[in-house]
Amino acid sequence: MFRSLALAGGGMRGGIMIGALSVLEKRQGLDFPEGIYGCSAGAVIAAALAFRIPLAKIQEMFEEDINSSTILPSIGLTSITGFTTIKGLFHMNTLKETLIKIFGKVGIDLNGKVIEDAPQKLYIIASNMTKRKATLFTGKVPILEALLCSACLPYVFHPQVMYNQVFIDGGLYVHNIHAVVPSDCLVLHITRENYRLTPERVQSIDVMTYFMIMYESARADSLPPNVIVFRNDEFGTLQTLTPENKKKMFDQGVSDATAFFAKRATEEPNEPILGDGSGVLVESG
C-alpha cells in the first residue's frame, strides 16, 4: 500500500492520471497519510484529492470544465506586447477563474484558503526563479496562488510573483518529480513516446508541441520502479480536446496503471531510489 502519492505535470494530458487513479482507488482507496504531491496539472488534481473530492467528481470536472479555452484567454495585441514586457503571452486570470469555478461546484471556495486547509497533507511544487530551485509549498501558503505558480508554463504565462519571488511551472526545475518526493511515494509521470525531431517532424508539428518537446526532453527516462509512466504523443499540452479525446486519455490511464500493478504483483519489491532532496519547503509567508 502506498502512503503517499505524487502527480506530475502534463497539461491537458492530465486526464490520463484520472484514469490511473480510478485503478488505484479500487486497489487501496485514495487516502495518503504521508501526503499528496502535485506539479502543474498534477497539482490541480492533487488539490482535489487532498480536499477529498470524489474521483467521479474530479473526472466530471475534467470532462465538463477543462479545456484550452478555460485555461488560456484569447490572444490579441496585448498578449504580444505582454510577451516582451511581462515575459509571457497570457495572464493567468482565466485559469484562476476556472479553478475557483470547478472547486466551487463541489462547495470548496479556494479564495482565502491556504494549503493546510485541505484534509489531506498537500504539497504543491513550483520552480523558484529567484532562488533557482524547486519549492514545495505547504502549510499556510495561499492555495490558489500556489496552484498558479505551479502551472505557470514559461513564455506561455506571465511569471507569477509571491513573497517577492518569481515562480514558474514546477516542471522546469523538477524534470522528474520522484527526485523531490519520498522515495517510496507512488508517482504518476506523463512523458512523450518520441522526443526525436527530424526536419519533417519540425515542419508538421505546431509551435506549442515543438516548444513542449524541447521543454520536456531534459527529463530522464531512467525512473525508479514506483513510477507509473504514461507515454503519449497524441495530445498536446494545451490542445483543445473533444469528448472522444478525453475518453481516450482516461482509457490510457486505466490501461497503463492496470499493467503497472499487474507487473508489480509478479515481482519482488525493489529498493526505492532516494530523492535528491533539492526542494525547498515553504510553509508560510
C-alpha positions as CSV (number, residue, x, y, z in Angstrom):
1,M,0.0,0.0,0.0
2,F,1.3,3.4,-1.0
3,R,1.2,6.0,1.8
4,S,2.0,9.0,-0.4
5,L,1.2,10.0,-4.0
6,A,2.8,12.3,-6.5
7,L,1.2,13.6,-9.7
8,A,3.5,15.2,-12.3
9,G,2.5,17.7,-15.0
10,G,1.3,17.1,-18.5
11,G,-1.1,19.9,-19.3
12,M,-4.3,18.8,-21.0
13,R,-2.9,15.2,-20.9
14,G,-3.5,15.3,-17.1
15,G,-6.7,13.4,-17.9
16,I,-4.6,10.3,-18.2
17,M,-3.8,10.4,-14.5
18,I,-7.5,10.5,-13.6
19,G,-7.9,7.1,-15.4
20,A,-4.9,5.8,-13.5
21,L,-6.4,7.0,-10.2
22,S,-9.6,5.0,-10.9
23,V,-7.4,1.8,-10.9
24,L,-5.6,2.9,-7.7
25,E,-8.9,3.7,-5.9
26,K,-10.1,0.2,-6.4
27,R,-6.8,-1.3,-5.1
28,Q,-6.3,0.8,-1.9
29,G,-8.5,3.9,-1.9
30,L,-7.2,7.5,-2.2
31,D,-6.2,8.3,1.3
32,F,-2.5,9.1,1.7
33,P,-1.4,9.7,5.3
34,E,2.1,10.8,4.3
35,G,0.8,13.4,1.8
36,I,-0.1,14.1,-1.8
37,Y,2.3,16.0,-4.1
38,G,1.4,17.8,-7.3
39,C,3.1,19.7,-10.0
40,S,1.4,21.8,-12.7
41,A,-1.7,19.9,-14.0
42,G,-0.9,17.3,-11.4
43,A,-1.1,19.9,-8.6
44,V,-4.7,20.7,-9.5
45,I,-5.7,17.0,-9.3
46,A,-3.6,16.6,-6.1
47,A,-5.5,19.6,-4.5
48,A,-8.8,18.0,-5.5
49,L,-7.8,14.7,-3.9
50,A,-6.4,16.5,-0.8
51,F,-9.8,18.1,-0.3
52,R,-11.4,14.6,-0.6
53,I,-13.4,15.4,-3.7
54,P,-14.7,12.1,-5.0
55,L,-12.8,10.8,-8.1
56,A,-16.0,10.7,-10.1
57,K,-16.4,14.4,-9.5
58,I,-12.8,15.1,-10.5
59,Q,-13.4,13.2,-13.7
60,E,-16.6,15.3,-14.2
61,M,-14.6,18.5,-13.7
62,F,-12.1,17.4,-16.4
63,E,-14.8,16.3,-18.8
64,E,-17.1,19.4,-18.4
65,D,-14.9,22.3,-17.4
66,I,-11.3,21.8,-18.5
67,N,-10.1,22.7,-22.0
68,S,-7.7,25.1,-23.6
69,S,-10.4,27.8,-23.7
70,T,-10.9,27.6,-19.9
71,I,-7.1,27.9,-19.3
72,L,-6.0,30.4,-22.0
73,P,-7.5,33.8,-22.7
74,S,-7.9,34.9,-26.4
75,I,-4.7,36.0,-27.9
76,G,-4.5,39.7,-29.0
77,L,-2.3,42.7,-29.3
78,T,-1.9,42.9,-25.5
79,S,-0.7,39.3,-25.5
80,I,2.0,40.1,-28.0
81,T,3.2,43.3,-26.2
82,G,2.9,41.4,-22.9
83,F,5.3,38.8,-24.2
84,T,8.1,41.4,-24.5
85,T,7.3,43.4,-21.3
86,I,6.0,40.7,-18.9
87,K,7.8,37.8,-20.4
88,G,4.7,35.7,-21.3
89,L,1.8,35.7,-23.7
90,F,-1.1,35.3,-21.3
91,H,-2.2,36.3,-17.9
92,M,-3.4,33.5,-15.6
93,N,-6.8,35.1,-14.7
94,T,-8.7,32.7,-17.0
95,L,-7.2,29.6,-15.3
96,K,-7.7,31.2,-11.9
97,E,-11.4,31.8,-12.6
98,T,-11.7,28.2,-13.8
99,L,-10.1,26.8,-10.6
100,I,-12.5,28.9,-8.5
101,K,-15.4,27.7,-10.5
102,I,-14.7,23.9,-10.6
103,F,-13.9,23.7,-6.9
104,G,-16.8,25.9,-6.1
105,K,-19.1,23.4,-7.8
106,V,-18.4,21.0,-5.0
107,G,-18.6,23.5,-2.2
108,I,-15.0,24.5,-1.9
109,D,-14.2,28.2,-2.1
110,L,-10.5,28.5,-2.9
111,N,-10.5,32.2,-2.2
112,G,-8.7,32.8,1.1
113,K,-7.9,29.1,1.6
114,V,-4.4,28.0,2.5
115,I,-2.9,24.6,1.7
116,E,-3.2,23.3,5.2
117,D,-7.0,23.7,5.0
118,A,-7.1,20.6,2.9
119,P,-8.0,17.5,5.0
120,Q,-5.1,15.5,3.5
121,K,-1.5,16.8,3.6
122,L,-0.8,18.6,0.4
123,Y,2.4,19.8,-1.3
124,I,2.4,21.9,-4.4
125,I,5.6,22.1,-6.5
126,A,6.8,25.2,-8.3
127,S,10.1,26.5,-9.7
128,N,11.5,29.4,-7.8
129,M,13.4,31.5,-10.3
130,T,14.7,33.9,-7.7
131,K,16.4,31.2,-5.7
132,R,16.8,29.0,-8.7
133,K,15.5,25.8,-7.2
134,A,12.3,23.8,-6.7
135,T,9.9,24.8,-4.0
136,L,7.4,22.6,-2.2
137,F,4.5,24.8,-1.0
138,T,2.6,23.6,2.0
139,G,1.2,24.9,5.3
140,K,-0.1,28.4,5.3
141,V,0.7,29.2,1.7
142,P,-2.4,30.5,-0.2
143,I,-3.6,27.5,-2.3
144,L,-4.9,29.4,-5.3
145,E,-1.6,31.3,-5.8
146,A,0.4,28.2,-5.3
147,L,-1.5,26.4,-8.0
148,L,-1.0,29.2,-10.4
149,C,2.8,29.3,-9.7
150,S,3.0,25.5,-10.2
151,A,1.1,25.7,-13.6
152,C,2.8,28.8,-15.0
153,L,4.3,27.5,-18.2
154,P,7.3,29.7,-19.1
155,Y,6.7,32.0,-22.1
156,V,3.1,31.0,-22.2
157,F,2.0,32.7,-19.0
158,H,3.2,35.8,-17.2
159,P,5.6,34.7,-14.4
160,Q,3.9,34.6,-11.0
161,V,5.2,36.7,-8.0
162,M,4.6,35.6,-4.5
163,Y,6.6,36.6,-1.3
164,N,8.5,39.0,-3.6
165,Q,9.9,36.0,-5.5
166,V,9.3,34.9,-9.1
167,F,7.8,31.4,-9.7
168,I,7.0,29.4,-12.9
169,D,5.9,25.9,-13.7
170,G,7.3,23.3,-11.3
171,G,8.5,21.1,-14.2
172,L,11.3,23.5,-15.1
173,Y,13.4,22.5,-12.0
174,V,11.7,19.2,-11.3
175,H,12.3,17.3,-14.5
176,N,11.3,14.1,-12.7
177,I,9.0,14.6,-9.7
178,H,10.3,11.5,-8.0
179,A,13.5,13.4,-7.2
180,V,11.8,15.7,-4.6
181,V,9.2,13.4,-3.1
182,P,9.6,10.5,-0.6
183,S,11.5,7.5,-2.0
184,D,8.5,5.1,-1.5
185,C,5.9,7.5,-3.0
186,L,3.8,6.3,-5.9
187,V,4.5,8.6,-8.8
188,L,2.3,9.2,-11.9
189,H,4.6,10.5,-14.7
190,I,3.4,11.7,-18.1
191,T,6.0,11.8,-20.9
192,R,6.3,11.6,-24.6
193,E,6.9,8.5,-26.7
194,N,9.2,10.2,-29.1
195,Y,11.5,13.2,-28.5
196,R,13.3,12.9,-31.8
197,L,13.0,15.8,-34.1
198,T,13.5,15.3,-37.8
199,P,13.2,18.1,-40.4
200,E,9.9,16.6,-41.5
201,R,8.5,16.4,-37.9
202,V,9.6,20.0,-37.2
203,Q,7.5,21.2,-40.2
204,S,4.5,19.1,-39.3
205,I,4.0,19.9,-35.6
206,D,2.5,23.0,-34.1
207,V,4.6,25.6,-32.3
208,M,3.4,24.6,-28.8
209,T,4.2,20.9,-29.4
210,Y,7.7,21.9,-30.6
211,F,8.2,24.0,-27.5
212,M,7.0,21.3,-25.2
213,I,9.2,18.7,-26.8
214,M,12.2,21.0,-26.2
215,Y,11.0,21.7,-22.7
216,E,10.3,18.0,-21.7
217,S,13.3,16.4,-23.4
218,A,15.5,17.1,-20.4
219,R,13.5,14.6,-18.4
220,A,15.4,11.4,-17.8
221,D,13.9,8.1,-19.0
222,S,15.6,6.2,-16.2
223,L,12.9,6.1,-13.4
224,P,12.5,4.1,-10.2
225,P,10.1,1.1,-10.0
226,N,7.4,3.0,-8.1
227,V,6.8,5.4,-11.1
228,I,3.9,4.7,-13.5
229,V,5.0,6.1,-16.8
230,F,2.4,7.2,-19.3
231,R,3.8,7.8,-22.8
232,N,1.6,9.9,-25.1
233,D,2.4,11.8,-28.3
234,E,-1.2,12.0,-29.5
235,F,-2.2,15.1,-27.5
236,G,-0.6,18.4,-27.0
237,T,-0.1,20.2,-23.7
238,L,-2.6,22.9,-24.4
239,Q,-4.6,21.2,-27.1
240,T,-8.3,21.7,-27.4
241,L,-9.9,18.4,-26.6
242,T,-13.0,16.7,-27.8
243,P,-15.0,14.3,-25.5
244,E,-13.5,11.5,-27.5
245,N,-10.0,12.7,-26.8
246,K,-10.8,12.9,-23.1
247,K,-12.1,9.4,-23.0
248,K,-9.0,8.1,-24.9
249,M,-6.8,9.7,-22.2
250,F,-8.9,8.2,-19.4
251,D,-8.7,4.8,-21.0
252,Q,-4.9,5.0,-21.4
253,G,-4.6,5.8,-17.8
254,V,-6.7,2.8,-16.8
255,S,-4.7,0.5,-19.2
256,D,-1.2,1.7,-18.2
257,A,-2.0,1.6,-14.5
258,T,-3.6,-1.8,-14.7
259,A,-0.4,-3.1,-16.5
260,F,1.8,-1.5,-13.9
261,F,0.1,-3.1,-10.9
262,A,-0.1,-6.5,-12.7
263,K,3.6,-6.4,-13.3
264,R,4.3,-5.2,-9.8
265,A,2.4,-8.1,-8.3
266,T,4.6,-10.6,-10.1
267,E,7.9,-9.1,-8.9
268,E,9.7,-8.8,-5.7
269,P,9.7,-5.2,-4.3
270,N,12.8,-3.3,-5.4
271,E,14.7,-0.9,-3.2
272,P,13.3,2.5,-3.9
273,I,15.6,5.3,-5.1
274,L,16.1,8.1,-2.7
275,G,15.2,11.6,-3.9
276,D,18.0,14.2,-4.1
277,G,16.4,16.5,-1.6
278,S,16.8,19.6,-3.8
279,G,13.3,21.0,-2.9
280,V,12.8,23.9,-0.5
281,L,9.9,23.5,1.8
282,V,7.8,26.7,2.2
283,E,5.1,26.6,4.9
284,S,4.2,30.2,5.2
285,G,5.0,33.7,4.0
